[in-house]
């Protein structure tokens, strides 16, 4: 009976994780001319994520990425970086 309970628990956790809104940190890996960029997250790469108008991302930027329950992704903006000590 515990195997069934464990399977139900895993299925419930997966469903909640996939359908929940949230945010995470990512690194821009490529920028496209159509207003999207590819990012690499802790969960793996995500292709063609929209970014906000008026901001020009560059490969290597550390960004905040928001997700919603419908599975849409949005790059919210770049994180501040420390100045180069050289």
N, CA, C and O atoms as a GROMACS GRO file, in nm:
protein
  344
    1UNK      N    1   0.081  -0.120   0.000
    1UNK     CA    2   0.000   0.000   0.000
    1UNK      C    3   0.086   0.127   0.000
    1UNK      O    4   0.045   0.229  -0.055
    2UNK      N    5   0.204   0.122   0.060
    2UNK     CA    6   0.288   0.241   0.064
    2UNK      C    7   0.341   0.276  -0.075
    2UNK      O    8   0.365   0.394  -0.103
    3UNK      N    9   0.360   0.178  -0.163
    3UNK     CA   10   0.406   0.209  -0.298
    3UNK      C   11   0.299   0.289  -0.373
    3UNK      O   12   0.331   0.381  -0.447
    4UNK      N   13   0.173   0.253  -0.353
    4UNK     CA   14   0.064   0.328  -0.415
    4UNK      C   15   0.058   0.470  -0.360
    4UNK      O   16   0.043   0.566  -0.434
    5UNK      N   17   0.071   0.482  -0.229
    5UNK     CA   18   0.069   0.615  -0.166
    5UNK      C   19   0.187   0.700  -0.215
    5UNK      O   20   0.171   0.819  -0.240
    6UNK      N   21   0.304   0.638  -0.228
    6UNK     CA   22   0.421   0.711  -0.279
    6UNK      C   23   0.400   0.756  -0.422
    6UNK      O   24   0.436   0.869  -0.458
    7UNK      N   25   0.341   0.671  -0.505
    7UNK     CA   26   0.314   0.707  -0.645
    7UNK      C   27   0.214   0.821  -0.654
    7UNK      O   28   0.230   0.911  -0.736
    8UNK      N   29   0.113   0.818  -0.572
    8UNK     CA   30   0.014   0.926  -0.569
    8UNK      C   31   0.080   1.056  -0.524
    8UNK      O   32   0.053   1.163  -0.580
    9UNK      N   33   0.164   1.048  -0.423
    9UNK     CA   34   0.235   1.166  -0.372
    9UNK      C   35   0.322   1.227  -0.482
    9UNK      O   36   0.320   1.348  -0.502
   10UNK      N   37   0.399   1.144  -0.554
   10UNK     CA   38   0.486   1.194  -0.661
   10UNK      C   39   0.404   1.257  -0.772
   10UNK      O   40   0.441   1.362  -0.825
   11UNK      N   41   0.292   1.195  -0.809
   11UNK     CA   42   0.206   1.249  -0.915
   11UNK      C   43   0.148   1.384  -0.874
   11UNK      O   44   0.141   1.476  -0.956
   12UNK      N   45   0.108   1.396  -0.749
   12UNK     CA   46   0.052   1.523  -0.700
   12UNK      C   47   0.159   1.632  -0.699
   12UNK      O   48   0.132   1.746  -0.739
   13UNK      N   49   0.279   1.600  -0.654
   13UNK     CA   50   0.387   1.699  -0.651
   13UNK      C   51   0.422   1.745  -0.792
   13UNK      O   52   0.445   1.864  -0.814
   14UNK      N   53   0.428   1.653  -0.886
   14UNK     CA   54   0.459   1.686  -1.024
   14UNK      C   55   0.351   1.777  -1.083
   14UNK      O   56   0.382   1.875  -1.150
   15UNK      N   57   0.224   1.745  -1.058
   15UNK     CA   58   0.114   1.826  -1.112
   15UNK      C   59   0.118   1.967  -1.055
   15UNK      O   60   0.097   2.064  -1.129
   16UNK      N   61   0.145   1.981  -0.928
   16UNK     CA   62   0.151   2.113  -0.866
   16UNK      C   63   0.269   2.191  -0.922
   16UNK      O   64   0.255   2.310  -0.953
   17UNK      N   65   0.384   2.127  -0.935
   17UNK     CA   66   0.503   2.195  -0.987
   17UNK      C   67   0.482   2.242  -1.130
   17UNK      O   68   0.522   2.353  -1.165
   18UNK      N   69   0.419   2.161  -1.213
   18UNK     CA   70   0.399   2.196  -1.352
   18UNK      C   71   0.293   2.303  -1.371
   18UNK      O   72   0.299   2.378  -1.468
   19UNK      N   73   0.197   2.313  -1.281
   19UNK     CA   74   0.086   2.407  -1.296
   19UNK      C   75   0.096   2.529  -1.207
   19UNK      O   76   0.002   2.608  -1.199
   20UNK      N   77   0.208   2.547  -1.140
   20UNK     CA   78   0.223   2.660  -1.049
   20UNK      C   79   0.298   2.774  -1.118
   20UNK      O   80   0.389   2.752  -1.199
   21UNK      N   81   0.260   2.895  -1.084
   21UNK     CA   82   0.335   3.012  -1.130
   21UNK      C   83   0.458   3.027  -1.041
   21UNK      O   84   0.458   2.981  -0.926
   22UNK      N   85   0.560   3.089  -1.093
   22UNK     CA   86   0.678   3.109  -1.011
   22UNK      C   87   0.785   3.184  -1.089
   22UNK      O   88   0.758   3.238  -1.197
   23UNK      N   89   0.904   3.186  -1.035
   23UNK     CA   90   1.015   3.250  -1.102
   23UNK      C   91   1.142   3.175  -1.069
   23UNK      O   92   1.147   3.098  -0.973
   24UNK      N   93   1.245   3.197  -1.151
   24UNK     CA   94   1.374   3.136  -1.128
   24UNK      C   95   1.482   3.221  -1.194
   24UNK      O   96   1.453   3.311  -1.272
   25UNK      N   97   1.605   3.191  -1.163
   25UNK     CA   98   1.717   3.260  -1.225
   25UNK      C   99   1.763   3.180  -1.346
   25UNK      O  100   1.752   3.057  -1.348
   26UNK      N  101   1.815   3.250  -1.446
   26UNK     CA  102   1.861   3.184  -1.568
   26UNK      C  103   1.973   3.266  -1.630
   26UNK      O  104   2.000   3.378  -1.588
   27UNK      N  105   2.038   3.207  -1.729
   27UNK     CA  106   2.143   3.275  -1.805
   27UNK      C  107   2.101   3.276  -1.951
   27UNK      O  108   2.063   3.173  -2.005
   28UNK      N  109   2.108   3.392  -2.014
   28UNK     CA  110   2.074   3.404  -2.156
   28UNK      C  111   2.184   3.334  -2.237
   28UNK      O  112   2.302   3.360  -2.218
   29UNK      N  113   2.142   3.245  -2.328
   29UNK     CA  114   2.239   3.174  -2.411
   29UNK      C  115   2.236   3.222  -2.555
   29UNK      O  116   2.336   3.209  -2.626
   30UNK      N  117   2.125   3.278  -2.600
   30UNK     CA  118   2.114   3.330  -2.737
   30UNK      C  119   2.001   3.431  -2.742
   30UNK      O  120   1.903   3.418  -2.669
   31UNK      N  121   2.014   3.531  -2.827
   31UNK     CA  122   1.911   3.634  -2.844
   31UNK      C  123   1.867   3.631  -2.990
   31UNK      O  124   1.950   3.624  -3.081
   32UNK      N  125   1.735   3.636  -3.012
   32UNK     CA  126   1.678   3.630  -3.147
   32UNK      C  127   1.616   3.765  -3.184
   32UNK      O  128   1.585   3.845  -3.096
   33UNK      N  129   1.599   3.790  -3.312
   33UNK     CA  130   1.546   3.918  -3.361
   33UNK      C  131   1.395   3.932  -3.342
   33UNK      O  132   1.341   4.040  -3.364
   34UNK      N  133   1.326   3.826  -3.300
   34UNK     CA  134   1.180   3.830  -3.286
   34UNK      C  135   1.134   3.865  -3.144
   34UNK      O  136   1.017   3.846  -3.112
   35UNK      N  137   1.224   3.915  -3.059
   35UNK     CA  138   1.186   3.951  -2.923
   35UNK      C  139   1.191   3.835  -2.826
   35UNK      O  140   1.129   3.840  -2.719
   36UNK      N  141   1.264   3.730  -2.860
   36UNK     CA  142   1.280   3.616  -2.771
   36UNK      C  143   1.428   3.588  -2.749
   36UNK      O  144   1.514   3.635  -2.823
   37UNK      N  145   1.455   3.512  -2.646
   37UNK     CA  146   1.591   3.469  -2.616
   37UNK      C  147   1.585   3.327  -2.560
   37UNK      O  148   1.485   3.286  -2.502
   38UNK      N  149   1.692   3.253  -2.580
   38UNK     CA  150   1.706   3.121  -2.520
   38UNK      C  151   1.775   3.139  -2.386
   38UNK      O  152   1.866   3.221  -2.372
   39UNK      N  153   1.731   3.062  -2.286
   39UNK     CA  154   1.791   3.071  -2.153
   39UNK      C  155   1.825   2.932  -2.102
   39UNK      O  156   1.767   2.832  -2.145
   40UNK      N  157   1.918   2.928  -2.009
   40UNK     CA  158   1.954   2.805  -1.941
   40UNK      C  159   1.916   2.821  -1.795
   40UNK      O  160   1.968   2.910  -1.727
   41UNK      N  161   1.827   2.735  -1.746
   41UNK     CA  162   1.780   2.741  -1.608
   41UNK      C  163   1.833   2.622  -1.530
   41UNK      O  164   1.900   2.535  -1.586
   42UNK      N  165   1.804   2.618  -1.403
   42UNK     CA  166   1.841   2.504  -1.321
   42UNK      C  167   1.769   2.378  -1.363
   42UNK      O  168   1.813   2.267  -1.331
   43UNK      N  169   1.659   2.392  -1.434
   43UNK     CA  170   1.582   2.278  -1.485
   43UNK      C  171   1.625   2.236  -1.624
   43UNK      O  172   1.582   2.132  -1.675
   44UNK      N  173   1.712   2.317  -1.687
   44UNK     CA  174   1.757   2.288  -1.822
   44UNK      C  175   1.730   2.405  -1.914
   44UNK      O  176   1.681   2.509  -1.870
   45UNK      N  177   1.762   2.389  -2.042
   45UNK     CA  178   1.744   2.498  -2.138
   45UNK      C  179   1.597   2.521  -2.173
   45UNK      O  180   1.517   2.428  -2.177
   46UNK      N  181   1.564   2.648  -2.199
   46UNK     CA  182   1.430   2.685  -2.245
   46UNK      C  183   1.450   2.774  -2.368
   46UNK      O  184   1.523   2.873  -2.362
   47UNK      N  185   1.384   2.739  -2.478
   47UNK     CA  186   1.403   2.810  -2.603
   47UNK      C  187   1.294   2.915  -2.624
   47UNK      O  188   1.180   2.896  -2.582
   48UNK      N  189   1.330   3.026  -2.689
   48UNK     CA  190   1.237   3.129  -2.735
   48UNK      C  191   1.149   3.186  -2.624
   48UNK      O  192   1.026   3.183  -2.633
   49UNK      N  193   1.212   3.237  -2.520
   49UNK     CA  194   1.141   3.302  -2.410
   49UNK      C  195   1.128   3.451  -2.442
   49UNK      O  196   1.228   3.515  -2.476
   50UNK      N  197   1.007   3.506  -2.432
   50UNK     CA  198   0.984   3.649  -2.458
   50UNK      C  199   1.055   3.733  -2.353
   50UNK      O  200   1.068   3.692  -2.238
   51UNK      N  201   1.099   3.851  -2.394
   51UNK     CA  202   1.152   3.947  -2.298
   51UNK      C  203   1.079   4.080  -2.315
   51UNK      O  204   1.018   4.105  -2.419
   52UNK      N  205   1.086   4.165  -2.214
   52UNK     CA  206   1.013   4.290  -2.212
   52UNK      C  207   1.070   4.389  -2.313
   52UNK      O  208   1.191   4.397  -2.333
   53UNK      N  209   0.982   4.464  -2.375
   53UNK     CA  210   1.023   4.567  -2.472
   53UNK      C  211   1.108   4.674  -2.401
   53UNK      O  212   1.087   4.705  -2.284
   54UNK      N  213   1.203   4.728  -2.474
   54UNK     CA  214   1.288   4.833  -2.420
   54UNK      C  215   1.412   4.781  -2.350
   54UNK      O  216   1.492   4.860  -2.299
   55UNK      N  217   1.429   4.652  -2.346
   55UNK     CA  218   1.546   4.592  -2.284
   55UNK      C  219   1.615   4.506  -2.387
   55UNK      O  220   1.549   4.429  -2.457
   56UNK      N  221   1.744   4.516  -2.398
   56UNK     CA  222   1.820   4.440  -2.497
   56UNK      C  223   1.910   4.339  -2.427
   56UNK      O  224   2.021   4.373  -2.386
   57UNK      N  225   1.865   4.215  -2.413
   57UNK     CA  226   1.948   4.115  -2.346
   57UNK      C  227   2.068   4.077  -2.432
   57UNK      O  228   2.069   4.097  -2.553
   58UNK      N  229   2.168   4.024  -2.366
   58UNK     CA  230   2.287   3.975  -2.435
   58UNK      C  231   2.321   3.837  -2.379
   58UNK      O  232   2.292   3.807  -2.264
   59UNK      N  233   2.382   3.756  -2.462
   59UNK     CA  234   2.426   3.624  -2.416
   59UNK      C  235   2.516   3.642  -2.294
   59UNK      O  236   2.605   3.727  -2.294
   60UNK      N  237   2.492   3.562  -2.193
   60UNK     CA  238   2.568   3.572  -2.069
   60UNK      C  239   2.500   3.650  -1.960
   60UNK      O  240   2.540   3.642  -1.844
   61UNK      N  241   2.395   3.728  -1.993
   61UNK     CA  242   2.321   3.802  -1.890
   61UNK      C  243   2.254   3.704  -1.793
   61UNK      O  244   2.198   3.602  -1.833
   62UNK      N  245   2.261   3.737  -1.666
   62UNK     CA  246   2.188   3.662  -1.564
   62UNK      C  247   2.053   3.732  -1.549
   62UNK      O  248   2.047   3.853  -1.526
   63UNK      N  249   1.945   3.656  -1.562
   63UNK     CA  250   1.811   3.715  -1.567
   63UNK      C  251   1.716   3.644  -1.472
   63UNK      O  252   1.740   3.532  -1.426
   64UNK      N  253   1.606   3.713  -1.444
   64UNK     CA  254   1.494   3.654  -1.370
   64UNK      C  255   1.389   3.613  -1.472
   64UNK      O  256   1.350   3.693  -1.557
   65UNK      N  257   1.344   3.489  -1.463
   65UNK     CA  258   1.245   3.436  -1.557
   65UNK      C  259   1.119   3.400  -1.478
   65UNK      O  260   1.126   3.329  -1.378
   66UNK      N  261   1.004   3.451  -1.524
   66UNK     CA  262   0.876   3.421  -1.460
   66UNK      C  263   0.801   3.318  -1.544
   66UNK      O  264   0.810   3.318  -1.667
   67UNK      N  265   0.727   3.232  -1.477
   67UNK     CA  266   0.642   3.134  -1.544
   67UNK      C  267   0.501   3.143  -1.488
   67UNK      O  268   0.481   3.189  -1.376
   68UNK      N  269   0.403   3.099  -1.568
   68UNK     CA  270   0.266   3.095  -1.514
   68UNK      C  271   0.210   2.954  -1.529
   68UNK      O  272   0.275   2.866  -1.585
   69UNK      N  273   0.091   2.933  -1.478
   69UNK     CA  274   0.030   2.800  -1.476
   69UNK      C  275   0.002   2.747  -1.616
   69UNK      O  276  -0.008   2.626  -1.635
   70UNK      N  277  -0.010   2.835  -1.715
   70UNK     CA  278  -0.036   2.791  -1.852
   70UNK      C  279   0.092   2.746  -1.922
   70UNK      O  280   0.087   2.700  -2.036
   71UNK      N  281   0.206   2.760  -1.855
   71UNK     CA  282   0.332   2.716  -1.914
   71UNK      C  283   0.404   2.824  -1.992
   71UNK      O  284   0.501   2.794  -2.062
   72UNK      N  285   0.360   2.949  -1.981
   72UNK     CA  286   0.426   3.059  -2.050
   72UNK      C  287   0.547   3.107  -1.969
   72UNK      O  288   0.548   3.101  -1.846
   73UNK      N  289   0.649   3.154  -2.041
   73UNK     CA  290   0.771   3.203  -1.980
   73UNK      C  291   0.794   3.347  -2.020
   73UNK      O  292   0.757   3.387  -2.130
   74UNK      N  293   0.854   3.427  -1.932
   74UNK     CA  294   0.885   3.566  -1.960
   74UNK      C  295   1.014   3.604  -1.889
   74UNK      O  296   1.028   3.580  -1.769
   75UNK      N  297   1.107   3.663  -1.964
   75UNK     CA  298   1.228   3.717  -1.901
   75UNK      C  299   1.191   3.855  -1.847
   75UNK      O  300   1.156   3.945  -1.923
   76UNK      N  301   1.198   3.870  -1.716
   76UNK     CA  302   1.156   3.994  -1.652
   76UNK      C  303   1.264   4.100  -1.662
   76UNK      O  304   1.232   4.218  -1.682
   77UNK      N  305   1.389   4.064  -1.649
   77UNK     CA  306   1.497   4.160  -1.661
   77UNK      C  307   1.628   4.102  -1.613
   77UNK      O  308   1.633   3.992  -1.557
   78UNK      N  309   1.734   4.177  -1.635
   78UNK     CA  310   1.868   4.133  -1.598
   78UNK      C  311   1.897   4.165  -1.452
   78UNK      O  312   1.843   4.260  -1.397
   79UNK      N  313   1.981   4.086  -1.392
   79UNK     CA  314   2.026   4.110  -1.257
   79UNK      C  315   2.151   4.196  -1.260
   79UNK      O  316   2.228   4.190  -1.355
   80UNK      N  317   2.169   4.276  -1.158
   80UNK     CA  318   2.289   4.359  -1.149
   80UNK      C  319   2.410   4.269  -1.136
   80UNK      O  320   2.404   4.164  -1.071
   81UNK      N  321   2.519   4.309  -1.196
   81UNK     CA  322   2.643   4.234  -1.184
   81UNK      C  323   2.746   4.319  -1.115
   81UNK      O  324   2.738   4.442  -1.115
   82UNK      N  325   2.843   4.253  -1.056
   82UNK     CA  326   2.948   4.328  -0.989
   82UNK      C  327   3.045   4.383  -1.092
   82UNK      O  328   3.070   4.319  -1.194
   83UNK      N  329   3.099   4.501  -1.067
   83UNK     CA  330   3.193   4.560  -1.164
   83UNK      C  331   3.319   4.474  -1.175
   83UNK      O  332   3.360   4.408  -1.080
   84UNK      N  333   3.377   4.477  -1.293
   84UNK     CA  334   3.501   4.404  -1.318
   84UNK      C  335   3.614   4.469  -1.239
   84UNK      O  336   3.638   4.589  -1.255
   85UNK      N  337   3.685   4.394  -1.154
   85UNK     CA  338   3.789   4.455  -1.070
   85UNK      C  339   3.911   4.502  -1.151
   85UNK      O  340   3.993   4.577  -1.098
   86UNK      N  341   3.924   4.460  -1.274
   86UNK     CA  342   4.044   4.497  -1.352
   86UNK      C  343   4.035   4.636  -1.408
   86UNK      O  344   4.127   4.682  -1.476
   0.00000   0.00000   0.00000
